[in-house]
Amino acid sequence: AIAVDVQLEVLEQMESEELLRRIMEAIAGLPEKCREAFKLRYVYGMKTKEISDALDISPRTVEAHLYKALKLLRKQFLLVLLMLALLPCKCLLSMGYLGGYEFLQDPDPANVTP
């Protein structure tokens, strides 16, 4: 049991490192103004007005850059998050913890209590 716990812990650590690496790459790949606004808001915790002063742009432009950055990041990470969500299930299955794919099937309505 201890070896399996260590395996799961190592897997979780690898997943976290991979996700962080992908997030950093995705942020670095944003258009310049979007990246700057995103970092100032979500890394440094600045408010829209503070960002607009720092970048010498209107608050509405800051909001547009943030919207675009989040839209691009969401699009890029939807597939990655789905893959990461399925990875632990595959690992647990391979280690014999879930016993098979029964948990993925729709439950029998006759066995479900309201």
C-alpha positions in Angstrom: 0.0 0.0 0.0 2.9 2.4 0.8 4.5 1.8 -2.6 1.2 2.6 -4.4 0.8 5.8 -2.3 4.3 6.8 -3.3 3.5 6.1 -7.0 0.3 8.2 -6.8 2.2 11.0 -5.0 4.9 11.0 -7.7 2.3 11.0 -10.4 0.5 14.0 -8.8 3.8 15.9 -8.5 4.6 15.2 -12.2 1.1 16.3 -13.2 1.5 19.5 -11.2 4.9 20.3 -12.7 3.7 19.6 -16.3 0.6 21.7 -15.8 2.7 24.6 -14.4 5.1 24.3 -17.3 2.2 24.4 -19.8 0.6 27.4 -18.0 3.9 29.3 -18.1 4.3 28.5 -21.8 0.8 29.6 -22.6 1.1 32.9 -20.8 4.5 33.5 -22.6 2.7 32.8 -25.9 0.0 35.5 -25.4 0.1 38.6 -27.4 2.3 41.2 -25.7 -0.3 43.6 -24.3 -2.6 40.7 -23.2 0.4 39.0 -21.5 1.3 42.3 -19.7 -2.2 42.9 -18.5 -2.7 39.3 -17.5 0.5 39.3 -15.4 -0.3 42.6 -13.7 -3.7 41.4 -12.8 -3.2 37.7 -11.9 0.5 37.7 -10.8 0.7 41.1 -9.1 -2.9 41.5 -8.1 -3.3 45.0 -9.6 -6.7 46.5 -10.3 -7.9 47.6 -13.7 -7.2 51.3 -13.0 -3.7 50.5 -11.7 -3.0 48.5 -14.9 -4.3 51.2 -17.1 -2.0 53.7 -15.4 1.0 51.4 -15.6 0.5 50.6 -19.3 -0.8 54.0 -20.2 -4.0 52.6 -21.8 -7.6 53.1 -20.9 -9.3 50.8 -18.4 -11.6 49.5 -21.1 -8.6 48.5 -23.2 -7.2 46.7 -20.1 -10.5 44.8 -19.8 -10.3 43.9 -23.5 -6.8 42.6 -23.1 -7.7 40.6 -20.1 -10.8 39.1 -21.8 -8.7 38.1 -24.8 -6.0 36.6 -22.7 -8.5 34.5 -20.7 -10.3 33.4 -23.8 -7.0 32.3 -25.4 -5.9 30.5 -22.3 -9.3 28.7 -21.8 -9.2 27.5 -25.4 -5.7 26.2 -25.1 -6.3 24.5 -21.7 -9.6 22.9 -22.3 -8.1 19.8 -23.9 -5.1 19.8 -21.5 -7.4 19.8 -18.5 -9.5 17.1 -19.9 -6.4 14.9 -20.5 -5.1 15.6 -17.0 -8.5 14.8 -15.5 -8.5 11.4 -17.2 -4.9 10.5 -16.4 -5.4 9.6 -12.7 -8.3 7.3 -13.7 -6.1 5.5 -16.2 -3.3 5.1 -13.6 -5.7 3.9 -10.9 -7.2 1.4 -13.3 -3.8 0.1 -14.3 -2.9 -0.4 -10.6 -6.2 -2.3 -10.1 -7.9 0.2 -7.9 -11.0 0.8 -9.9 -11.5 -2.7 -10.9 -12.6 -1.9 -14.5 -14.6 0.6 -16.4 -17.9 0.0 -14.7 -17.7 3.5 -13.1 -17.7 5.1 -16.5 -21.0 3.5 -17.5 -24.4 5.0 -17.0 -26.0 3.5 -13.8 -28.9 1.2 -14.1 -32.0 3.3 -13.4 -33.5 0.3 -11.5 -30.6 0.4 -9.0 -30.6 4.2 -8.5 -32.5 5.4 -5.4 -34.2 8.7 -5.7 
